[in-house]
Amino acid sequence: MGDTGNIEAEGISMSYWESRKLVEQYKKALGKSYTIIPDELIMLEKQWNKLKLDLERKKKIKATDIQIADAVVALGEVEGRMVNLIRQLAAKP
C-alpha cells in the first residue's frame, strides 16, 4: 500500500464489511473489545453487490419479467442471509 498506508490513494476498493473487519482487528490489536466479522458476511456482501448490478442491468436492457423476477429473488435470498448474519453479530455480547 505504499508509504502512506492510505487505501483510497492506492485505488483499492473495500466494501463496508471489509472495512469494518479491519476496524475490529485494529480494536483487537489495541486490546479493546471487538467483534469478529465473519468472512461469509464479506463474501455475501460482494455477491449482493454483483446481483444488484445484474438486476439494474437487466432492467436497463428491458429483460423479460421472468429474468427480472429471478434476479430479484436471488438478490433477496442473499440479502436475507446477510441480515441473519448481521443479527447474529448484534446478538453477541
C-alpha positions in Angstrom: 0.0 0.0 0.0 2.9 2.4 -0.4 4.3 4.7 2.2 1.1 6.5 3.0 -0.9 3.5 4.1 -3.9 5.2 2.5 -6.2 2.6 1.0 -8.1 5.0 -1.1 -5.0 6.6 -2.5 -3.9 3.2 -3.8 -7.2 2.7 -5.6 -8.2 -0.3 -3.6 -11.9 -0.6 -3.2 -13.2 -2.0 0.0 -16.7 -3.0 1.0 -18.4 -1.9 4.2 -17.9 -5.2 5.9 -14.2 -5.5 4.8 -13.6 -2.0 6.3 -15.5 -3.0 9.4 -13.4 -6.1 9.8 -10.2 -4.0 9.6 -11.5 -1.7 12.3 -12.4 -4.6 14.5 -9.0 -6.1 14.0 -7.4 -2.8 15.0 -9.6 -2.7 18.1 -8.4 -6.2 19.0 -4.7 -5.2 18.5 -5.3 -2.3 20.9 -6.7 -4.7 23.5 -10.2 -3.2 23.2 -13.4 -5.1 22.9 -14.1 -6.1 19.3 -16.5 -8.1 17.1 -15.4 -10.9 14.8 -16.7 -10.1 11.3 -17.2 -13.5 9.5 -15.7 -13.9 6.1 -19.0 -15.3 5.0 -20.6 -11.8 5.5 -17.9 -10.2 3.3 -18.5 -12.8 0.6 -22.3 -12.3 0.8 -21.9 -8.5 0.5 -19.8 -8.9 -2.6 -22.3 -11.4 -4.1 -25.1 -8.9 -3.2 -23.3 -6.1 -5.0 -22.9 -8.2 -8.1 -26.5 -9.3 -8.1 -27.7 -5.7 -7.6 -25.7 -4.6 -10.6 -27.1 -7.5 -12.6 -30.6 -6.6 -11.7 -30.0 -3.0 -12.7 -28.5 -4.1 -16.0 -31.5 -6.4 -16.7 -33.9 -3.5 -16.0 -31.9 -1.2 -18.3 -31.9 -3.7 -21.2 -35.5 -4.4 -20.7 -35.1 -8.1 -19.9 -38.2 -10.2 -19.6 -40.3 -10.1 -16.4 -39.2 -13.6 -15.5 -35.5 -12.7 -15.8 -36.0 -9.6 -13.7 -38.1 -11.6 -11.2 -35.3 -14.3 -10.9 -32.8 -11.6 -10.3 -34.9 -10.0 -7.6 -35.3 -13.4 -5.9 -31.6 -14.1 -6.0 -30.9 -10.7 -4.5 -33.4 -11.2 -1.8 -32.0 -14.6 -0.8 -28.5 -13.2 -0.4 -29.9 -10.2 1.5 -31.8 -12.5 3.8 -28.6 -14.5 4.6 -26.7 -11.2 5.2 -29.4 -10.0 7.6 -29.3 -13.2 9.5 -25.5 -12.9 10.0 -25.8 -9.3 11.0 -28.5 -10.2 13.6 -26.2 -12.8 15.0 -23.4 -10.3 15.3 -25.7 -7.8 17.1 -26.9 -10.5 19.5 -23.4 -11.4 20.7 -22.4 -9.7 23.9 
